[in-house]
Amino acid sequence: LKQFSIMKSMRIHSYISRISKITILSVIFIGSSNAVQVSLNGSEDLHVIGNVTYNYQAPSPAKVGFQAGVPIVCSSVGSSVSQIVFDATDSNDLPIQTANNAVLSTVYNPSQNKVSIHTDGTIKCATETGMHNDVILMTGFEDALNDLEVELQDSNGFVFPEIVSVANQQIFSYRYVVRNNGFVDVTGNFEEFYNLVPSSPYFSGVGGTDWTCDVGVATFGATNCGDVSFGTDLVSLQNAFIASGEELIISVSRIVEIPNGTVGEPIEMLAAAFVKNATDTLPFNNVSYKIIQTTTNIAPTIDFSSMNAFDEDTGSAAVDFTVTDPNMNDADIEVTAISSNPSVIPNSPSNIIISHNGGSDRSIQIVPNPNANTENQSATITIIADDGITTTQQVFGLDINPINDEPSFSFVCIDNVVDSLTGQVTCNDSNVPEAISLDDFITNIDYGNLFESNQKTSEFLISIANDPDGIIHSDIGGHSVTIDPESNRLQFSLVSGHYGTASISVQLRDDGGTTNGGVDLSQLQVFNISVPIPDYQFIATVSGLPTFESFSLRLMSGGQTQGLTPISSNGVYNIGQLTLGSDYAVSIDGATAGATGCTIDDSGDSNPGNGILEGTNLNANVNFTVNCL
């Protein structure tokens, strides 16, 4: 047996610094009778890094047996069809069943097995000291079921597409999910590596914490990130503990740095989980290798067609669209939207709803303000896609159908009383009746909402709800009661000699129409017109009454005194009133000595000369004189 060492230059780089990246290759040939026998496509040109001992045997095809003193991981490179396939036999040349498409990672445990490895692509491997080319490590196949899996995802938790491109100064965010799929709790380390060439594209920090580690959502055990849970450089977890069935999530953000003239050169990423307390016997998934392409920044693209018209007081249907960017994972494109008319569409997440449906897929839904539409105003939505460097905008218009809202109104007065003698209308809605005008009888008209304030009254629908005494006359163009839709003036005619109360029903119709289920007719409202039986006044004019003398005037009807008015001076007195059709009698009572000569002028009644003013079927005011001679 011979012992010697070999030094060889390779395109291999540990992430020591961004200026100097040095790797030393050391290979020592030492005989070993129980080493694993390995061949790589029959090649003798195996490159190994770290404390590796192996036995070289000359017969063709060349076989190499070796032992490794450090954990190591390997992955195939290239497309998904470029896989590492293991063809294993034991010391008796009997086949050993192993996993196809496998990557091997383990704490070394020597065995007597011999393994032949065949691959249709390059192999990338790493130890905890760095990333390496064409490094092979095989160990025995233990019986325990331990499986630590590493999955590279974008920042939203989606698996990256096969080709990922980045541009200069882009923030590149991703995450590693480290799962324990086995039945044994494991302790291990996690390392991230870059294969970088000086003056080639690389990642720099974003300031502060570049990566953080946390336990997964469905974590119930003692799973933890180990000695450190965050950092500002390459991810390096030491002594992490992952309980069976649980996971760690390592979130990373980097800034892409592409020196001048190096656009197109890739950045290689490899990350691996190393089990420390057990042998990983399903070692085909605890490594992640990714080539990140670099390119000139291209603005994101928005593929949005249009949004169909929808009715006011509803929301639009959700419209699907896509955003893509060749420089980054589509799932990481930030998408926002703004409204050109906040009075119609407010700029809030509850009115402009953008949903992330995974990858490049997005959807947008619009919820306008109540009663808002685009009948008399416009509104557009601008979708903005931002890749962190450049933005792209796409504007689309909104067509929100107006839905006519029900109008409403009020009457100036509900209980309207008409004096049949004077025609004066008095409102009795309050305890203090007051005279009103019928010129603006309709008030507080609301055509539905602020956006319908330009509407007008089309007509008033009027009907006589109740008129038991027949006080309303149909002589206004054939209509009993009318309200002018422009002036809101109320008109009606009364039947002479009829007294009582009529109820009038009114509805207002606006000019907004009923399209799309609109409502143009108000609720029914009712007001009253009352014509009470008139009262006639008794007016006395007194003259010639001596000073300090007095008497009283008694007003009677139906044998009952209706009023007794004291008179102590000359003048005009209203001594009372009686309703239409009453019989009446007015006489002098209680005259003092000097007033005994006072008499009522009754010359015009049915029984003149008796000093009493008498009459029947009262139908007018009664004016009379009292003379004191």
Order of alpha helices (4+ residues) and beta strands (2+ residues): beta-beta-beta-beta-beta-beta-beta-beta-beta-beta-beta-beta-beta-beta-beta-beta-beta-beta-beta-beta-beta-beta-beta-beta-beta-beta-beta-beta-beta-beta-beta-beta-beta-beta-beta-beta-beta-beta-beta-beta-beta-beta-beta-beta-beta-beta-beta-beta-beta-beta-beta
